[in-house]
């Protein structure tokens, strides 16, 4: 691989690694799954670097690969779950102060609601929560900007209803 592509990879990774990991987390059952998925994403991005044509930003291109890998991972996990019983992990107490605890509980509630969305909705809202503009989300997903705007509004309503039901 030429040095230009390697530099582009490193710059893109430096700017986007936390966002890429958070996307992996949304599509993962637990932190170990998220770490494994993140490694898989990085390997795929690295292996795909020779095909990067600079038609979009490196970040947008990395997000597209990340979403594709996450959706494939999720699909494979669902197939495996159909063969095995999966027990949810049990959380044993929270020893933080009340304010942090309340904020943490709201974040956990939001994450759980996001995880229960359909795959397409989950992908859109995850990118939106990473503060990507509609234009970038459109490029990553292949959907129009107007469609993204409408979907984000509808997904926000679904999340609002989900959170209100659970709190």
Helices and strands as residue ranges (DSSP letters): H 3-26, H 31-48, G 49-51, H 58-81, H 98-115, H 119-129, H 134-141, H 145-166
